[in-house]
Amino acid sequence: MELRFTESFDLEYRKLTRGNRVLQKRIRKQFLLLKEKTNHPSLRPHKIRSSAYWSISIDKSIRALLIIETHWIYIYHIGKHEDVY
């Protein structure tokens, strides 16, 4: 599967990770796992009720919202739990 990032994700990512290389590295690691195995346990993937979105965990407080299609995974949002839901 290939990952595609939206403009809204790009803006949120830059704001969230500004000056935080540890978080940048963690996000990259989680997205590599997602690309290789969408149901990897450390991602804690789950479908958002009544929507097409899925959620994955980056760490204890950071989540990413995405839509999974046959060949693509579209990453729409990233941020703290309370900000992305």
Number of C-alpha atoms within 10 A of each C-alpha: 14 12 15 13 13 12 11 12 20 15 12 14 17 12 11 16 15 10 10 10 10 9 16 15 11 13 21 12 12 19 18 13 16 20 15 12 12 17 14 14 11 13 20 14 18 13 14 13 8 6 8 12 17 16 22 24 21 22 15 8 10 18 24 26 23 24 16 15 11 7 9 13 18 18 23 19 22 26 20 16 14 9 10 14 13
